[in-house]
Amino acid sequence: MVFNRELEISAMEERALQGDVPQTPDDFEKLVRSSPNSSFVWIKYMATLLDLADVEKARAVAERSVCCPKHLFLILKRSLVIRSCFLSSQ
């Protein structure tokens, strides 16, 4: 039941971001400051940095995200998925 709720929240966050998708790290910085408890935003930020091949900055964002959001388990789980996708694409 909790997992289903997390999926619902994630879907709502995805829909909210589709209208105004951040394009730069600065855009994501503003977004994580306004929504520090959104694991979805942190994950998207890390994924964007990995797409830009800025692994060190993505790692730093991951470390920051662990300190802020309430959804630590979800962040760690999604981070592992993103990391495995990134590593398998190389």
TORLUM-998783 format. One line per 2 residues: number of its first residue (from 1); for each residue x negated, y negated, z of N, C-alpha, C. Coordinates in pm, 1 decimal. Atoms other than C-alpha are relative to their C-alpha. Last residue first. Layout:
NUM) X:Y:Z:X:Y:Z:X:Y:Z  ...
//
This chain:
90) 138.2:33.8:36.1:-2902.6:-297.5:-2112.0:-70.3:116.8:-64.1  2.1:68.9:130.0:-2526.7:-246.2:-2119.3:-141.3:-36.6:-44.2
88) -22.1:-96.4:107.9:-2541.8:19.8:-1847.5:-3.7:-66.2:-137.3  117.2:-85.3:14.7:-2700.9:-225.7:-1604.9:16.5:101.1:-112.7
86) 111.5:81.7:48.0:-2430.9:-487.1:-1657.1:-123.2:87.1:-25.6  -28.9:36.1:139.5:-2149.1:-235.8:-1626.4:-115.8:-77.9:-60.2
84) 18.4:-121.4:79.1:-2305.3:-90.4:-1309.4:28.6:-25.5:-147.4  143.2:-31.3:9.3:-2343.9:-439.6:-1165.4:-22.8:123.8:-84.4
82) 61.5:96.1:90.7:-1986.0:-534.3:-1245.0:-147.7:32.7:-20.1  -50.1:-28.9:133.5:-1854.4:-217.2:-1082.6:-64.7:-92.5:-102.2
80) 63.5:-123.8:44.1:-2075.7:-264.2:-779.1:44.7:38.0:-140.3  138.6:32.2:32.3:-1963.4:-623.3:-747.2:-74.1:123.0:-50.6
78) 2.9:58.8:134.3:-1601.0:-512.7:-766.3:-142.1:-35.0:-42.3  -44.5:-100.8:95.7:-1643.1:-281.1:-467.7:-8.3:-53.7:-142.6
76) 107.8:-96.9:14.6:-1844.1:-533.0:-269.3:34.6:105.6:-104.3  112.2:64.3:67.6:-1589.8:-804.1:-333.0:-112.6:99.5:-23.2
74) -35.7:13.5:140.0:-1298.5:-579.1:-243.3:-113.5:-63.0:-79.6  1.0:-132.0:61.3:-1461.2:-475.6:84.3:28.3:-9.8:-149.5
72) 136.3:-48.7:19.4:-1539.7:-834.5:178.8:-3.4:133.9:-72.0  -14.3:-127.0:69.6:-1184.8:-963.3:130.8:-136.8:60.3:-33.4
70) -55.9:-96.1:-93.5:-1195.0:-1239.2:390.5:2.4:140.1:-59.9  -134.1:-55.1:17.6:-1421.3:-1446.5:172.8:42.2:99.8:106.7
68) -120.9:82.3:3.3:-1709.9:-1659.0:296.9:132.4:74.8:-5.6  -18.8:80.3:-121.0:-2028.3:-1485.3:408.5:135.7:-69.5:4.8
66) -17.1:-92.3:-112.0:-2022.8:-1209.5:147.9:26.7:-76.8:129.0  -138.8:-47.0:-1.7:-1967.9:-1467.6:-123.4:27.2:92.6:117.3
64) -88.1:103.3:-54.7:-2293.1:-1643.5:-42.8:142.2:51.4:14.8  33.0:13.2:-142.0:-2492.8:-1324.2:-95.7:86.3:-105.3:67.2
62) -51.3:-119.1:-67.7:-2315.6:-1259.6:-424.0:-26.7:-8.1:150.0  -144.7:20.2:-12.2:-2384.3:-1617.7:-533.6:63.0:118.6:72.6
60) -18.8:102.2:-103.7:-2754.3:-1566.7:-461.4:149.4:-27.5:22.9  28.3:-63.5:-128.7:-2753.5:-1242.0:-660.7:23.6:-98.6:114.7
58) -114.4:-88.2:-27.6:-2584.2:-1416.4:-953.5:-17.9:69.3:134.8  -108.2:87.4:-45.0:-2851.0:-1690.8:-934.7:125.2:82.3:33.0
56) 34.8:54.3:-131.9:-3125.8:-1430.5:-948.4:111.6:-89.1:55.3  -18.8:-102.4:-102.3:-2959.8:-1241.4:-1233.2:-28.6:-54.6:139.2
54) 58.0:65.4:-116.8:-2925.3:-1541.0:-1463.9:23.9:89.3:122.6  126.6:-66.3:-34.4:-2869.8:-1344.3:-1784.3:-72.2:-69.6:114.6
52) 103.7:97.6:36.4:-2594.9:-1588.7:-1894.3:-140.7:52.0:29.2  -12.0:18.7:145.2:-2350.2:-1297.4:-1891.2:-104.7:-97.1:-51.2
50) 63.4:-117.3:61.1:-2482.9:-1221.4:-1541.5:8.9:-5.7:-152.1  145.3:16.1:-13.7:-2399.2:-1576.8:-1437.1:-74.3:118.8:-60.5
48) 42.2:105.7:92.6:-2048.5:-1539.7:-1577.2:-150.5:-19.7:5.8  -2.5:-58.1:134.1:-2002.7:-1208.3:-1396.4:-45.6:-101.5:-104.9
46) 116.7:-88.9:14.6:-2112.0:-1365.1:-1067.3:-6.7:59.0:-140.4  119.2:85.2:-4.1:-1861.0:-1649.2:-1107.4:-124.9:85.7:-20.3
44) 8.7:63.5:131.9:-1584.8:-1405.9:-1208.7:-124.9:-88.5:-9.9  38.6:-104.0:95.0:-1655.6:-1202.1:-896.0:-14.9:-58.1:-140.1
42) 141.4:-31.4:-23.0:-1648.7:-1510.6:-672.1:-49.6:102.9:-102.3  80.0:113.7:47.7:-1320.0:-1625.4:-827.0:-149.3:28.6:16.4
40) -6.3:2.9:145.7:-1158.8:-1283.4:-781.4:-88.5:-111.0:-57.0  103.9:-91.2:47.4:-1274.7:-1259.4:-421.2:-4.8:-1.1:-151.7
38) -42.4:-74.4:117.9:-1066.5:-1565.5:-347.7:-114.6:86.4:-51.3  -45.7:-133.3:-38.3:-1138.7:-1673.9:8.7:46.4:84.0:-117.1
36) 109.6:-83.8:-50.5:-1354.1:-1972.1:-90.3:42.1:141.3:39.5  -61.2:-130.3:-31.8:-1082.9:-2123.3:-310.2:-105.0:96.7:54.1
34) -143.2:21.1:-22.9:-1158.6:-2498.4:-342.5:72.6:129.8:37.1  -16.9:91.2:-113.6:-1531.6:-2454.1:-291.5:147.7:-22.3:30.7
32) 21.9:-76.8:-123.3:-1528.9:-2147.2:-513.0:9.0:-88.7:123.0  -109.2:-93.4:-24.9:-1362.3:-2350.6:-790.0:-21.2:80.3:128.0
30) -117.7:75.7:-44.4:-1601.4:-2642.5:-774.2:112.8:95.0:38.1  33.1:53.6:-132.5:-1898.2:-2407.6:-790.9:118.5:-77.6:56.1
28) -23.8:-104.7:-99.2:-1730.5:-2223.3:-1079.4:-32.5:-47.7:140.9  -144.9:-18.6:-10.2:-1709.3:-2542.0:-1285.8:32.5:104.6:106.3
26) -51.5:114.8:-76.3:-2075.4:-2612.8:-1208.1:151.4:8.6:17.6  22.5:-22.2:-143.5:-2168.5:-2260.4:-1321.8:50.9:-115.2:86.6
24) 138.2:20.7:-43.0:-2006.5:-2340.2:-1656.6:-15.1:34.8:147.7  95.5:-34.9:104.8:-1696.3:-2232.0:-1846.3:-145.0:-7.2:45.8
22) 127.3:71.1:-14.9:-1420.5:-2226.0:-1586.7:-100.6:49.5:-104.3  113.5:-87.1:-31.0:-1097.6:-2081.5:-1726.0:-126.9:-83.1:11.9
20) 111.8:92.7:-13.4:-804.3:-2321.6:-1706.6:-123.1:78.5:43.2  -35.4:131.0:53.1:-488.9:-2142.4:-1817.8:-117.0:-96.4:0.0
18) -6.2:-6.1:145.4:-633.9:-1795.5:-1772.9:34.7:-134.3:-61.8  123.8:44.5:63.4:-737.9:-1871.1:-1415.7:8.4:-4.9:-151.5
16) 25.3:140.3:-35.1:-390.2:-1858.4:-1268.2:-123.8:-53.5:-70.0  -93.8:84.0:75.1:-308.5:-1536.1:-1453.6:-24.5:-148.2:27.4
14) 37.8:-9.1:141.9:-621.8:-1369.8:-1317.0:89.9:-89.6:-84.6  117.3:85.8:15.6:-543.6:-1491.4:-964.7:-45.6:-2.0:-145.0
12) -45.2:139.1:-11.9:-194.9:-1341.3:-986.0:-116.8:-95.9:-20.3  -72.2:32.9:122.4:-337.1:-1012.5:-1115.2:48.8:-144.5:1.4
10) 98.3:12.4:107.1:-590.2:-1000.6:-830.9:67.2:-38.8:-131.6  70.0:126.9:-22.5:-317.9:-1066.4:-576.5:-100.4:-24.3:-111.1
8) -94.4:107.6:29.0:-106.0:-785.5:-719.2:-66.5:-136.5:13.7  -15.7:3.4:145.9:-402.6:-548.6:-723.9:95.1:-111.9:-41.9
6) 123.0:58.8:53.6:-481.8:-635.7:-361.7:8.2:-10.9:-152.3  -9.2:143.9:-28.1:-119.3:-566.7:-268.4:-122.8:-72.4:-54.8
4) -95.8:55.4:95.6:-142.6:-227.8:-438.1:13.6:-150.0:17.9  67.9:4.6:129.7:-458.3:-150.2:-238.3:91.6:-59.2:-106.3
2) 90.1:115.7:-4.4:-282.1:-243.5:85.5:-69.8:-15.6:-134.6  -81.7:119.3:0.0:0.0:0.0:0.0:-86.8:-126.8:0.0
//
